[in-house]
Amino acid sequence: MSSLPPNAGPLPPGVGVAHGPGPLGRLGAWAAGHTKLVLLTWLVAVAALGVFAPQVNSALSGAGWQANGSESVRVRELAREHFGGNASSALQVVVSADRQVTDPSVRRVIAEVVRELEADDRVSEVIRPRPGATVGPDGRTAIVLGGAAADTNDMVRAADDLKDPWRTCRGTASPCTPPVTRCCGATSTRPITTR
């Protein structure tokens, strides 16, 4: 089936004639014929890049990537300075329960989350859950915000430090009721149960 209308006439010279592979096709054909050389080149490249890997963390800041001096970094710093650290590197602790967050047992978990965040020097202002803002529509999920008082790398470490699991009640060997889970930070989660 032709895509040209029936009255299109003859094709100009060279149109519609296959000329062979393009540059990428020629490179692929060459690589297929020189497999050992291509593999050796990749191994050398990976080894050479591996030598620089330990220095990458110091060369890249902001938990991996940021353009120092950029407008977005300046805005993040202003937000951290003027809004109690509640910028992109702030911690968000999600408390989710099988009952309403107003239940006394869930409120105890939220209070403990607040105490843990307030005790950490890397956390500035702690904002408790607020209905209509940081309490879910079902009333069983709440978010506690922990402002950033440290740089982005330290806040990632803070999230990691605060996420260690609590699987049982303190002082007992059995799970607690009601079932509650807590999540800490943008990159880490930790399930726990209440007392």
C-alpha positions in Angstrom: 0.0 0.0 0.0 1.4 3.4 -1.0 1.1 6.5 1.1 1.2 8.7 -2.0 -2.0 9.8 -3.7 -2.6 8.0 -7.0 -2.0 11.2 -9.1 1.3 12.1 -7.4 3.5 11.2 -10.3 7.0 9.7 -10.3 9.3 10.1 -7.2 12.3 12.4 -7.6 15.7 10.7 -8.0 17.1 9.3 -4.7 13.8 9.5 -2.7 12.5 6.3 -1.3 15.7 4.4 -2.0 17.5 2.8 0.9 21.1 4.1 1.3 22.3 1.8 4.1 22.5 2.4 7.9 23.0 5.9 9.3 25.8 6.9 11.7 24.2 5.1 14.7 23.6 2.0 12.7 27.3 2.0 11.5 28.5 2.4 15.1 26.3 -0.5 16.2 27.6 -2.7 13.5 31.2 -1.8 14.4 30.5 -2.5 18.1 29.0 -5.9 17.2 32.1 -6.8 15.3 34.5 -5.6 18.1 32.8 -7.0 21.2 36.0 -7.6 23.2 37.3 -4.1 22.6 33.9 -2.5 23.5 33.7 -4.6 26.7 37.3 -3.7 27.7 36.6 0.0 27.0 33.5 -0.1 29.3 35.4 -1.8 32.1 38.2 0.8 31.9 35.6 3.6 32.0 33.7 2.1 35.0 37.0 1.6 36.9 38.1 5.2 36.1 34.8 6.6 37.3 34.9 4.4 40.4 38.2 6.2 41.4 36.3 9.5 41.6 33.2 8.1 43.4 34.4 8.9 47.0 34.8 12.6 46.1 31.3 12.9 44.5 29.5 13.5 47.8 31.7 16.5 48.6 31.4 17.9 45.0 27.7 17.5 44.9 25.8 19.2 47.8 22.2 19.2 48.9 21.7 15.5 49.4 23.2 14.9 46.0 22.3 17.7 43.6 21.9 21.4 43.8 23.2 24.4 41.9 24.8 26.5 44.6 23.9 30.1 44.1 20.9 29.4 42.0 17.5 31.1 42.6 15.9 27.8 43.9 18.7 27.4 46.5 18.3 31.0 47.6 14.5 30.6 47.9 15.0 27.4 49.9 17.3 29.2 52.3 14.8 32.1 52.7 12.0 29.6 53.4 14.1 27.9 56.0 15.1 31.2 57.6 11.6 32.8 57.6 9.3 29.8 58.0 10.9 27.8 60.8 12.9 25.6 58.6 9.9 24.4 56.7 11.5 24.2 53.3 12.2 21.3 50.9 14.5 19.6 53.4 12.0 19.7 56.3 10.9 16.4 57.8 7.4 15.1 57.5 6.4 12.4 60.0 3.2 10.7 59.0 1.2 9.0 61.8 -1.5 6.6 60.5 -3.8 4.7 62.8 -6.8 2.4 62.7 -8.7 4.9 64.7 -9.1 8.7 64.8 -6.0 10.8 65.5 -8.0 12.4 68.3 -8.1 9.1 70.2 -5.9 9.3 73.4 -3.6 6.5 72.3 -2.9 8.1 69.0 -2.4 11.5 70.6 0.2 9.9 72.8 2.1 8.7 69.7 1.9 12.1 68.1 3.1 13.7 71.3 6.1 11.3 71.3 6.9 12.1 67.7 6.8 15.8 68.6 9.1 15.1 71.6 11.6 13.2 69.4 11.7 15.9 66.8 12.1 18.7 69.4 14.9 16.8 71.0 16.9 16.6 67.7 19.2 19.6 67.2 18.8 19.3 63.4 15.1 20.1 63.7 13.9 23.6 64.3 10.2 24.4 64.6 7.9 21.4 65.1 4.3 21.9 63.8 1.7 19.6 65.3 -1.1 18.2 63.0 -3.9 20.6 62.3 -7.4 19.5 61.1 -8.0 20.7 57.6 -4.3 21.0 56.8 -2.2 18.1 58.1 -4.9 15.7 59.3 -6.3 13.4 56.5 -10.0 13.6 55.6 -10.7 10.2 57.2 -9.2 11.5 60.5 -6.9 8.6 60.8 -3.8 10.1 59.3 -1.8 13.1 60.6 1.4 14.8 59.6 3.9 16.3 62.1 6.3 18.8 60.4 9.9 19.2 61.6 11.6 22.2 60.2 15.2 22.0 59.0 17.8 23.5 61.3 20.7 22.0 59.4 21.8 21.6 55.8 20.1 19.2 53.4 22.7 16.4 53.9 22.2 16.6 57.7 18.5 16.5 57.3 18.7 13.3 55.2 20.8 11.9 58.0 18.2 13.1 60.6 15.5 11.3 58.7 17.6 8.1 58.6 18.4 8.4 62.3 14.7 9.0 63.3 13.3 6.1 61.2 14.6 3.2 63.3 11.7 0.8 63.8 9.7 0.4 67.0 7.9 -2.8 66.7 6.7 -3.3 70.2 5.7 -1.3 73.2 8.5 0.1 75.3 9.1 -2.2 78.2 7.1 -5.1 76.8 7.7 -7.9 74.2 4.3 -7.7 72.6 2.8 -5.4 70.0 0.7 -2.5 71.3 -2.8 -1.4 70.4 -4.1 0.4 68.5 -2.0 -0.4 65.4 -0.3 2.8 64.3 2.4 3.5 61.8 4.8 6.4 61.6 6.7 7.5 58.6 9.6 9.9 59.0 11.2 12.1 56.3 10.7 12.2 52.6 12.9 9.2 51.9 12.3 6.9 54.8 9.5 5.2 56.7 9.3 3.4 60.0 6.3 1.4 61.3 5.6 1.4 65.0 2.8 0.7 67.3 1.4 2.7 70.2 1.5 1.9 73.9 
